[in-house]
Amino acid sequence: MPDAPLVTNDAVVLGLLAALLGLVFYTEQSEHPFWVRFYRWVPGLLLCYFLPSLLNSFGIVDPEESRLYFVSSRYLLPATLVLLTLSVDLQSILRLGWKALAMFFTGTIGVVAGGPIALLIIGTISPETVGGDGPDAVWRGLTTVAGSWIGGGANQTAMKEVFEVGDALFSQMIAIDIIWANLWMAILLFLAGQADIIDRRSGADTRAIEDLKRRVEEFQAKTRRPLTLPDLMLVVAVGFGATGVAHALGGGIAEWIGTNAPALERLSLTSTFFWIVVIATTLGLALSFTPARNLEGAGASKLGSGMLYILIASIGLGMDVTAIVRNPGLFAVGGIWIAVHAGLLLLMARILRVPLFYMAVGSQANVGGAASAPVVASAFHPSLAPAGVLLAVLGYAVGTYAAWICGLIMQAVAVG
């Protein structure tokens, strides 16, 4: 690797990342037989992380010298959280049925509980692998996995900043996140192909799914409209306006707590970034009860997702997949973690006798988020893809809070 990176201009780096993202999305939509077969086995989301990492691996870009991640996490991230939670329709989510929500929150509980359990098991076998409470403590890094597996990339970045996770450790966590999440998604996609057989053997009542298909199609028809310039500017105003409010209030709240209640630093309540994320998420949820939620029909979440992918690519710049080889114990943590999540979901699905669809989408809305939950949902039926988005958006809404709680529990397990 050369002493200095080939590209040091962030405008050029942004152009490279945009080109790579465009390449992934272009080829993923291609009907060429090669690309159809390729993306049948390789998730596009994985490439959005992996291809930017090559710019780092081959010395083209030095992520430590680039400001793209800082800009993405401070400005695009809060706006993304607002635009993704803006479309939350709690009434529609409730109409999906309590069993669908039960499976979603079972998945959330599986992630919150799975992290500490995995940490406890590996800590018992190999204390040196996961012990400690310094800046490079493994439990800190695992909070980013919790953020990703409950919410998504935005929540993952939030946990990185809140728990002050170092870049070297974070790169290993990204690898754990991507590898295990995509292995589990591959299993879910396989099970989707056997859904009729599995549901018939389990005696699950699938009539609710047919009703869900009808309601989803009606919702799509009702809210869909062409994007206009006024709509676009309103979406931008809401997203970045709320970001400005979050920055304005977050700094003051963190400073006040740091001065008057410094003991709360252990709970991350003195972190400005924590309050920025919480305020942005809360504003998005509050706006979902106002006419502003109608901006979803004009593509608010699509713009939010676009900004999210820029954030994902900037994160990918620092990814180091080979780190797994250097620390296989961390890879085992991820395996135990996802096994706890999956096992709890399978147990609940058997108890409630729910269709496989609810289990698969409830899981992927947590672990995969809005980027892949629609993929799993559409594997059952194309019209069900928005249902995956709807539950995934709920994951964005609760991801920051639940991952923070999970992080505190893992801290208690690791530190004692």
HELIX and SHEET records of a PDB file:
HELIX    1   1 ASP A   10  GLU A   28  1                                  19    
HELIX    2   2 PRO A   33  TRP A   41  1                                   9    
HELIX    3   3 GLY A   44  SER A   57  1                                  14    
HELIX    4   4 LEU A   68  VAL A   71  1                                   4    
HELIX    5   5 SER A   72  LEU A   76  3                                   5    
HELIX    6   6 LEU A   77  THR A   85  1                                   9    
HELIX    7   7 LEU A   90  ARG A   95  1                                   6    
HELIX    8   8 TRP A   98  ILE A  125  1                                  28    
HELIX    9   9 PRO A  127  VAL A  130  1                                   4    
HELIX   10  10 VAL A  138  ILE A  150  1                                  13    
HELIX   11  11 GLY A  153  VAL A  162  1                                  10    
HELIX   12  12 ASP A  167  ALA A  192  1                                  26    
HELIX   13  13 ALA A  195  SER A  202  1                                   8    
HELIX   14  14 ARG A  207  THR A  223  1                                  17    
HELIX   15  15 LEU A  229  ASN A  260  1                                  32    
HELIX   16  16 PRO A  262  LEU A  267  5                                   6    
HELIX   17  17 THR A  272  LEU A  287  1                                  16    
HELIX   18  18 PRO A  291  ALA A  298  5                                   8    
HELIX   19  19 ALA A  300  GLY A  316  1                                  17    
HELIX   20  20 ALA A  323  ARG A  326  1                                   4    
HELIX   21  21 PRO A  328  LEU A  352  1                                  25    
HELIX   22  22 LEU A  356  VAL A  367  1                                  12    
HELIX   23  23 GLY A  369  ALA A  371  5                                   3    
HELIX   24  24 ALA A  373  PHE A  380  1                                   8    
HELIX   25  25 PRO A  382  LEU A  384  5                                   3    
HELIX   26  26 ALA A  385  VAL A  415  1                                  31    
END                                                                             
